[in-house]
Amino acid sequence: MSGIVIREVTEEDYEGVVGIRTAYGGRDYLPGLYHNILKRHKGFVAIMDEKMVAFRFMYLVDNGMTILPRAGRVHQDYEGLGVYRKLDEFTMQVYKDVKYKAVSFHNRNATLMKKVEEGAYRITLNRKLKTYRTTLKSLKSDIQKRTLQNDVKHVDSDDLKGILSNTDVTKHMFSGDIFASCWTPLRIIPENTSHVFADNGVVFGSSVDDAEKAMISIGHPVLSSIGVSYVLDFYGLQRNDVADHIVKHFTKHRRL
Ligand SMILES: CC(C)(COP(=O)(O)OP(=O)(O)OC[C@H]1O[C@@H](n2cnc3c(N)ncnc32)[C@H](O)[C@@H]1OP(=O)(O)O)[C@@H](O)C(=O)NCCC(=O)NCCS
């Protein structure tokens, strides 16, 4: 493929980048989070025919041990031509000294599921996903009706660092070495705390002083053109506490 230029993006590239394509049926997080993500991670764009035709962010996580491409987009007129492959080659060359590459995807993504079957990718974390849709009015009324049954406390950055450093807790709370925070796979190490709180992340915990029963919930509000998606990740699941955690998150973000 000729006539392709790939370069790092800046704040000024916002319009060009979000104009490449909308994704996820209007629930695309890229327009709402572009500037925020760019403060912490690098983004790269492919230019052809003098216009931006492909993009991806490169998240460096796990204390520099893992590179995570995110928010990949190819303009529909240029799809299937290998532009994304070129962008992959270029960006992976930039991070060639990083030990691991990770991607997160839905199991309906046939292309990447095939790569798993072929052995090109190894699954390190498998999460069940449930999606609910509601209105602000009905959410408010449900929250007001509910009396909290359990002691669910706000978990700040120091608290989370403590949890991620304490193997007595983590061996019960997580299965394996990886957890996910809003689709970002992270190793269970205290250095990843800042990635959890980035992009308006909020954490609540219950029974946090009991290594076997401790539970946390990580919430991220994601603004898009069709509303707010609130992504919640639960760990150390205590079924009785789940509803209280949900109420705590939505009470915290009641002004959204
Ligand atoms: C997914 C998308 C970027 C692929 O574009 P494309 O033009 O078909 O890509 P190319 O033909 O250049 O390259 C295909 C390569 O991308 C990889 N790829 C496809 N979907 C991918 C995904 N969701 N994440 C990472 N890589 C992906 C393929 O495995 C293939 O790699 P290979 O050459 O090693 O086999 C494009 O269809 C798109 O913008 N979709 C809408 C947004 C979206 O769903 N993005 C998902 C990433 S967050």
The ligand as an SDF file (V2000), in Angstrom:
LIG
                    3D

 48 50  0  0  0  0  0  0  0  0999 V2000
  -11.9620   -3.2030   13.2600 C   0  0  0  0  0  0  0  0  0  0  0  0
  -11.4600   -2.3020   12.1210 C   0  0  0  0  0  0  0  0  0  0  0  0
  -10.5230   -1.2550   12.6910 C   0  0  0  0  0  0  0  0  0  0  0  0
  -10.7070   -3.2090   11.1240 C   0  0  0  0  0  0  0  0  0  0  0  0
  -10.4510   -2.4560    9.9500 O   0  0  0  0  0  0  0  0  0  0  0  0
   -9.9780   -3.1930    8.5920 P   0  0  0  0  0  0  0  0  0  0  0  0
   -9.8470   -2.1980    7.5180 O   0  0  0  0  0  0  0  0  0  0  0  0
  -10.8710   -4.3630    8.3300 O   0  0  0  0  0  0  0  0  0  0  0  0
   -8.5610   -3.7240    9.0070 O   0  0  0  0  0  0  0  0  0  0  0  0
   -7.3900   -4.2330    8.0370 P   0  0  0  0  0  0  0  0  0  0  0  0
   -7.9510   -4.9370    6.8400 O   0  0  0  0  0  0  0  0  0  0  0  0
   -6.4370   -3.1330    7.7840 O   0  0  0  0  0  0  0  0  0  0  0  0
   -6.6150   -5.2220    9.0240 O   0  0  0  0  0  0  0  0  0  0  0  0
   -7.2500   -6.2730    9.6020 C   0  0  0  0  0  0  0  0  0  0  0  0
   -6.4080   -6.5960   10.7830 C   0  0  0  0  0  0  0  0  0  0  0  0
   -6.9690   -5.9310   11.9150 O   0  0  0  0  0  0  0  0  0  0  0  0
   -7.2220   -6.8960   12.9070 C   0  0  0  0  0  0  0  0  0  0  0  0
   -8.4670   -6.5610   13.6270 N   0  0  0  0  0  0  0  0  0  0  0  0
   -9.7070   -6.6800   13.1890 C   0  0  0  0  0  0  0  0  0  0  0  0
  -10.5710   -6.3170   14.1720 N   0  0  0  0  0  0  0  0  0  0  0  0
   -9.8210   -5.9420   15.2090 C   0  0  0  0  0  0  0  0  0  0  0  0
  -10.1160   -5.4810   16.5160 C   0  0  0  0  0  0  0  0  0  0  0  0
  -11.3890   -5.3280   16.9250 N   0  0  0  0  0  0  0  0  0  0  0  0
   -9.1000   -5.2150   17.3440 N   0  0  0  0  0  0  0  0  0  0  0  0
   -7.8260   -5.3790   16.9530 C   0  0  0  0  0  0  0  0  0  0  0  0
   -7.4770   -5.8320   15.7350 N   0  0  0  0  0  0  0  0  0  0  0  0
   -8.4770   -6.1020   14.8950 C   0  0  0  0  0  0  0  0  0  0  0  0
   -7.4010   -8.1950   12.1530 C   0  0  0  0  0  0  0  0  0  0  0  0
   -7.1030   -9.2670   12.9960 O   0  0  0  0  0  0  0  0  0  0  0  0
   -6.4110   -8.0760   11.0390 C   0  0  0  0  0  0  0  0  0  0  0  0
   -5.1340   -8.4600   11.5180 O   0  0  0  0  0  0  0  0  0  0  0  0
   -4.1770   -9.4580   10.6840 P   0  0  0  0  0  0  0  0  0  0  0  0
   -3.7440   -8.7020    9.4850 O   0  0  0  0  0  0  0  0  0  0  0  0
   -3.0570   -9.7380   11.6220 O   0  0  0  0  0  0  0  0  0  0  0  0
   -5.0250  -10.6410   10.3780 O   0  0  0  0  0  0  0  0  0  0  0  0
  -12.6660   -1.6070   11.3740 C   0  0  0  0  0  0  0  0  0  0  0  0
  -13.5380   -2.6050   10.9070 O   0  0  0  0  0  0  0  0  0  0  0  0
  -13.4580   -0.6260   12.2180 C   0  0  0  0  0  0  0  0  0  0  0  0
  -13.1270    0.5570   12.2890 O   0  0  0  0  0  0  0  0  0  0  0  0
  -14.5550   -1.1080   12.8720 N   0  0  0  0  0  0  0  0  0  0  0  0
  -15.4160   -0.2340   13.6970 C   0  0  0  0  0  0  0  0  0  0  0  0
  -14.7530    0.1250   15.0100 C   0  0  0  0  0  0  0  0  0  0  0  0
  -14.3980   -1.0960   15.8150 C   0  0  0  0  0  0  0  0  0  0  0  0
  -15.1670   -2.0250   15.9730 O   0  0  0  0  0  0  0  0  0  0  0  0
  -13.1840   -1.1060   16.3520 N   0  0  0  0  0  0  0  0  0  0  0  0
  -12.6920   -2.2280   17.1120 C   0  0  0  0  0  0  0  0  0  0  0  0
  -11.3640   -1.9400   17.7440 C   0  0  0  0  0  0  0  0  0  0  0  0
  -11.5730   -1.0150   19.2390 S   0  0  0  0  0  0  0  0  0  0  0  0
  1  2  1  0
  2  3  1  0
  2  4  1  0
  2 36  1  0
  4  5  1  0
  5  6  1  0
  6  7  2  0
  6  8  1  0
  6  9  1  0
  9 10  1  0
 10 11  2  0
 10 12  1  0
 10 13  1  0
 13 14  1  0
 14 15  1  0
 15 16  1  0
 15 30  1  0
 16 17  1  0
 17 18  1  0
 17 28  1  0
 18 19  1  0
 18 27  1  0
 19 20  2  0
 20 21  1  0
 21 22  1  0
 21 27  2  0
 22 23  1  0
 22 24  2  0
 24 25  1  0
 25 26  2  0
 26 27  1  0
 28 29  1  0
 28 30  1  0
 30 31  1  0
 31 32  1  0
 32 33  2  0
 32 34  1  0
 32 35  1  0
 36 37  1  0
 36 38  1  0
 38 39  2  0
 38 40  1  0
 40 41  1  0
 41 42  1  0
 42 43  1  0
 43 44  2  0
 43 45  1  0
 45 46  1  0
 46 47  1  0
 47 48  1  0
M  END
$$$$
